[in-house]
């Protein structure tokens, strides 16, 4: 991205927030823009996963617009500038990659990630714990992945995949016992324990649960849409068909 392009976007934001600019934009603050930023980030991720390059370009532009917008609001309050944020990010990446920008040697990726966590903690002032930097607003499934990842970087993890599988089997049995008890709180708790362990097993196999589930969600939606089309061809409404009929359609679209 050229400095000219950034300046052009900053000028657009300045015009939108000027006294004679857009009434909506003039009222926005970093806090009110948070929801828009989250929404645009999700749209960007969706475009990337769909490998829609044109859409990725447009969504990147939307995200960049919001980042610059937020930075400008802070700059107007004399908190910091966009350049300060960029310089801070560059300095941080240099600090956290001593194996590239300094003489630090690492044997493998696991050691690299452990060093990253150590450097990250050393940057924080006060008595910081390993999970203090974990964003509280992360979606639960992504948070579970990050928790397991950070714990592993600290050395607290299963000794082998087989041990993790054994724990998964144990959690499954505990969930079934909870089901037998009929205790709703216990059922929910044990289900969470099972999911947490399953997410860790996936992580150990290089699978991100959030991404894997998204693929499955999309596969189901695509198949169900085809079921609706087949039902329509038969002159029927899928919601009024019997479960047996729906299952027959399901088997057809799976082929």
Helices and strands as residue ranges (DSSP letters): H 3-16, H 23-27, H 34-49, H 53-76, H 82-95, H 98-101, H 109-123, H 140-153, H 161-181, H 184-204, H 209-233, G 238-240, H 243-254
